[in-house]
Amino acid sequence: MGKCFICSKIDPYVSSELGLCSNCIRERPQEVLKISERVHQISRRKYGLPDAPPRTEGGVVCNGCPNRCKMGEGERGYCGLRKNSGGNILPDPRLGKLSFYHDPLPTNCVADWVCPGGTGRGYPVYAYKKGPETGYKNLAIFFHTCSFNCLFCQNWSFKEDMRYGKPFSPEELLYLVDESTSCVCFFGGDPGSQMPFAIEFSKLAIKHRRGRLLRICFETNGFMEEELLDSAFELSIESGGCVKFDLKAWNEDLHRALTGQSNRVTLRNFARLTKKIELRPEPPPLVASTLLVAGYVDEREVEGIARFIADLNPDIPYALLAFYPHFYMADLPLTKRDTALRCQEVALKAGLKNVRIGNVHLLR
């Protein structure tokens, strides 16, 4: 249970670490953002990460993501991986700081209810079976960097992992793509700050499969350079995979308070991809999701996001995911079942045709 520093509200749906309620964030942004910025700074310094994207005069600009960090000698970028060393951005963007594992299909994927691996949609062009691809597996590549700083991050441990181990080249991991691997999913962290590796590995892996199916998927916050995003989407469309956008909040001030970043680039990139859906409408190449962070991401946020998506293309699948307390919001409760159901109803009324509640085992 936390207390809002602005209105003094004490409630189990107020994060004690953030110390701000959702109403004050929406209604009094100038007052709350200074508080939220301080919380983000504290959470990042613990892992040796910069408070904000550096803007050092005379520094070298990294073009790896829209943060466009300008780093002085020896300075690290916001992602924590890139560094200015002698006027060069290191490590080589073609190298990936990551971990990996195989998941048997069907797996707990954000898009599992519409993707070929979970349903057989697109068979026989994009799926090995008419139903779930039992007997096959997904190669999960988990990046140890992120361009956001979500206080509710469900995979926050990457902040610790990123400090250890060496980056991999795409060629070093090709052995992971064996005969029973039918899809690759890049997530994390987020692939947005390591897209050159992801794209190069995908191209090599598809060639390595010598004509056999290998779907390429990305699960991302959508905060990436347009050219890299286009390349990723083309790979997904051609291979039968999909790009899954995690749309975290509709209100920009709430988005900033929760993630440390604006949602403008994400929304612009999502809208950009909707124009390309017609290149392969089936199985769905673009999927959206929202984590229902208790006390913060509610019906108001879902309605805004759903209307945005529906205005672009009402057929885009949308997943509402139950929240598990983590990281700097570990004291919040689980998502309530009735909240999830109301959010689903709101999204359908907003014009979307395919809305699903995920992680139902977490609902209370």
MIKOLTI-956358 format. One record per residue (C-alpha): residue in one letter; x, z, y; residue number from 0. Coordinates in steps of 0.5 Angstrom, whole numbers, plus 500, padded with zeros to 3 digits. Each point is the difference from the previous one (the first is absolute). Example, Ala and Ser with C-alpha at 12.3 -4.5 7.8 and 13.67 -1.06 7.14 Angstrom:
// residues 2
  residu   c1   c3   c2  num
       A  525  516  491    0
       S  502  498  507    1
// end
This chain:
// residues 364
  residu   c1   c3   c2  num
       M  500  500  500    0
       G  503  498  507    1
       K  498  501  507    2
       C  500  494  505    3
       F  504  502  506    4
       I  496  496  505    5
       C  493  503  499    6
       S  502  506  495    7
       K  495  498  495    8
       I  502  503  493    9
       D  498  496  494   10
       P  502  499  493   11
       Y  500  492  502   12
       V  505  501  506   13
       S  508  500  497   14
       S  504  506  502   15
       E  506  496  501   16
       L  497  494  504   17
       G  496  506  504   18
       L  495  494  503   19
       C  492  499  498   20
       S  498  493  499   21
       N  495  501  506   22
       C  506  502  505   23
       I  504  494  497   24
       R  495  495  502   25
       E  497  503  506   26
       R  506  503  504   27
       P  506  495  497   28
       Q  505  502  506   29
       E  500  507  499   30
       V  500  500  492   31
       L  506  494  499   32
       K  505  504  503   33
       I  498  506  495   34
       S  500  494  494   35
       E  507  497  502   36
       R  503  507  500   37
       V  497  501  493   38
       H  503  493  498   39
       Q  507  501  503   40
       I  500  507  495   41
       S  498  496  494   42
       R  505  495  501   43
       R  506  504  502   44
       K  500  504  494   45
       Y  502  494  496   46
       G  505  497  505   47
       L  495  495  503   48
       P  500  498  507   49
       D  494  503  504   50
       A  498  493  503   51
       P  503  493  499   52
       P  506  500  504   53
       R  501  496  507   54
       T  507  501  501   55
       E  503  496  506   56
       G  505  495  497   57
       G  498  501  493   58
       V  499  495  495   59
       V  493  498  498   60
       C  497  500  493   61
       N  495  495  499   62
       G  498  503  493   63
       C  493  502  503   64
       P  496  500  506   65
       N  503  507  502   66
       R  506  496  502   67
       C  505  506  500   68
       K  506  499  505   69
       M  505  504  497   70
       G  507  502  503   71
       E  506  501  496   72
       G  499  504  494   73
       E  493  501  502   74
       R  494  499  495   75
       G  493  497  500   76
       Y  494  503  500   77
       C  499  498  492   78
       G  506  504  499   79
       L  504  494  496   80
       R  502  495  505   81
       K  507  502  504   82
       N  504  497  506   83
       S  507  500  497   84
       G  505  496  504   85
       G  494  496  504   86
       N  497  498  493   87
       I  494  502  497   88
       L  501  503  493   89
       P  499  500  494   90
       D  499  493  499   91
       P  492  499  501   92
       R  500  496  493   93
       L  502  507  497   94
       G  494  505  498   95
       K  500  507  500   96
       L  495  502  495   97
       S  498  503  493   98
       F  496  496  495   99
       Y  496  501  493  100
       H  495  497  496  101
       D  493  501  499  102
       P  495  498  494  103
       L  494  496  503  104
       P  495  501  502  105
       T  503  505  505  106
       N  498  504  505  107
       C  501  495  506  108
       V  496  500  506  109
       A  497  493  498  110
       D  499  501  493  111
       W  493  499  500  112
       V  501  493  503  113
       C  507  497  498  114
       P  501  496  493  115
       G  504  506  497  116
       G  494  505  500  117
       T  495  495  499  118
       G  502  493  498  119
       R  498  497  506  120
       G  503  493  501  121
       Y  501  499  492  122
       P  503  496  498  123
       V  504  497  506  124
       Y  502  507  503  125
       A  498  505  494  126
       Y  503  500  493  127
       K  493  503  497  128
       K  493  499  502  129
       G  499  508  501  130
       P  505  505  502  131
       E  507  498  498  132
       T  502  506  494  133
       G  506  499  497  134
       Y  504  497  507  135
       K  503  504  505  136
       N  501  501  508  137
       L  507  500  503  138
       A  499  505  505  139
       I  505  500  506  140
       F  500  506  504  141
       F  504  499  507  142
       H  503  507  503  143
       T  499  498  507  144
       C  494  499  504  145
       S  498  498  508  146
       F  495  505  500  147
       N  500  508  500  148
       C  494  502  497  149
       L  499  507  500  150
       F  495  500  494  151
       C  505  495  496  152
       Q  498  500  493  153
       N  507  498  498  154
       W  504  504  505  155
       S  506  501  495  156
       F  503  494  501  157
       K  503  503  507  158
       E  504  504  495  159
       D  502  495  495  160
       M  502  495  506  161
       R  506  504  501  162
       Y  503  499  493  163
       G  502  494  496  164
       K  502  493  502  165
       P  496  494  502  166
       F  499  495  494  167
       S  501  492  501  168
       P  494  496  497  169
       E  504  497  495  170
       E  502  507  497  171
       L  492  502  498  172
       L  498  493  497  173
       Y  501  503  493  174
       L  494  504  502  175
       V  495  494  500  176
       D  500  499  492  177
       E  495  497  496  178
       S  494  505  500  179
       T  501  501  508  180
       S  494  496  503  181
       C  500  503  507  182
       V  505  503  505  183
       C  497  504  506  184
       F  504  503  506  185
       F  498  506  503  186
       G  503  507  502  187
       G  502  502  506  188
       D  498  493  502  189
       P  503  493  498  190
       G  499  498  508  191
       S  507  503  502  192
       Q  504  496  494  193
       M  496  494  499  194
       P  506  495  499  195
       F  502  504  494  196
       A  493  499  497  197
       I  499  493  502  198
       E  507  498  497  199
       F  498  504  494  200
       S  493  497  499  201
       K  503  493  500  202
       L  506  501  495  203
       A  495  504  495  204
       I  495  494  500  205
       K  505  495  499  206
       H  503  505  495  207
       R  493  500  496  208
       R  501  492  499  209
       G  493  498  501  210
       R  496  507  497  211
       L  495  504  504  212
       L  503  505  505  213
       R  496  502  506  214
       I  503  503  506  215
       C  497  506  504  216
       F  501  504  506  217
       E  497  506  502  218
       T  502  502  507  219
       N  498  503  507  220
       G  500  492  503  221
       F  505  502  505  222
       M  505  494  499  223
       E  503  494  503  224
       E  495  494  500  225
       E  505  495  497  226
       L  501  505  494  227
       L  493  502  499  228
       D  498  493  500  229
       S  505  499  494  230
       A  498  506  496  231
       F  493  497  501  232
       E  502  493  497  233
       L  503  503  494  234
       S  494  504  499  235
       I  495  495  500  236
       E  505  495  496  237
       S  501  505  495  238
       G  493  503  499  239
       G  502  506  503  240
       C  497  504  507  241
       V  502  503  506  242
       K  497  507  501  243
       F  499  503  507  244
       D  500  507  501  245
       L  496  501  506  246
       K  501  507  502  247
       A  495  501  506  248
       W  496  496  505  249
       N  501  504  506  250
       E  507  499  503  251
       D  501  507  502  252
       L  498  503  494  253
       H  505  495  496  254
       R  505  502  505  255
       A  499  507  498  256
       L  500  499  493  257
       T  505  495  499  258
       G  505  500  506  259
       Q  498  493  501  260
       S  495  496  504  261
       N  495  495  495  262
       R  501  494  504  263
       V  505  496  496  264
       T  496  502  494  265
       L  494  498  502  266
       R  503  493  503  267
       N  503  499  494  268
       F  494  501  495  269
       A  496  495  505  270
       R  506  495  499  271
       L  499  500  493  272
       T  493  500  499  273
       K  501  492  503  274
       K  503  499  494  275
       I  496  502  494  276
       E  497  494  500  277
       L  506  497  496  278
       R  498  504  494  279
       P  494  504  501  280
       E  499  502  493  281
       P  503  505  497  282
       P  500  504  507  283
       P  507  499  503  284
       L  499  505  506  285
       V  497  507  498  286
       A  499  506  505  287
       S  500  507  499  288
       T  499  507  504  289
       L  502  507  498  290
       L  495  505  502  291
       V  504  505  503  292
       A  496  506  500  293
       G  498  502  507  294
       Y  503  494  503  295
       V  498  494  497  296
       D  492  500  500  297
       E  494  496  500  298
       R  502  498  507  299
       E  507  497  498  300
       V  497  496  494  301
       E  495  497  504  302
       G  504  497  505  303
       I  505  498  495  304
       A  494  497  496  305
       R  497  496  506  306
       F  507  497  502  307
       I  501  498  492  308
       A  493  497  500  309
       D  500  496  506  310
       L  507  497  497  311
       N  497  499  493  312
       P  495  504  497  313
       D  502  498  493  314
       I  507  504  501  315
       P  500  506  495  316
       Y  500  507  503  317
       A  502  506  496  318
       L  499  507  503  319
       L  505  505  497  320
       A  499  507  498  321
       F  506  504  504  322
       Y  504  505  497  323
       P  503  505  504  324
       H  508  499  501  325
       F  506  500  505  326
       Y  498  503  507  327
       M  493  500  498  328
       A  500  504  494  329
       D  495  505  502  330
       L  494  496  501  331
       P  495  499  494  332
       L  499  495  496  333
       T  495  494  502  334
       K  493  502  498  335
       R  495  496  496  336
       D  495  499  505  337
       T  505  498  505  338
       A  502  495  496  339
       L  493  497  499  340
       R  498  500  507  341
       C  506  496  502  342
       Q  499  495  494  343
       E  493  500  503  344
       V  502  499  507  345
       A  505  494  498  346
       L  495  497  496  347
       K  495  500  506  348
       A  506  497  505  349
       G  499  494  496  350
       L  505  500  494  351
       K  498  498  493  352
       N  505  503  496  353
       V  502  508  501  354
       R  502  504  495  355
       I  502  508  500  356
       G  507  501  496  357
       N  503  506  498  358
       V  494  503  498  359
       H  503  505  496  360
       L  502  504  506  361
       L  493  500  503  362
       R  497  507  501  363
// end
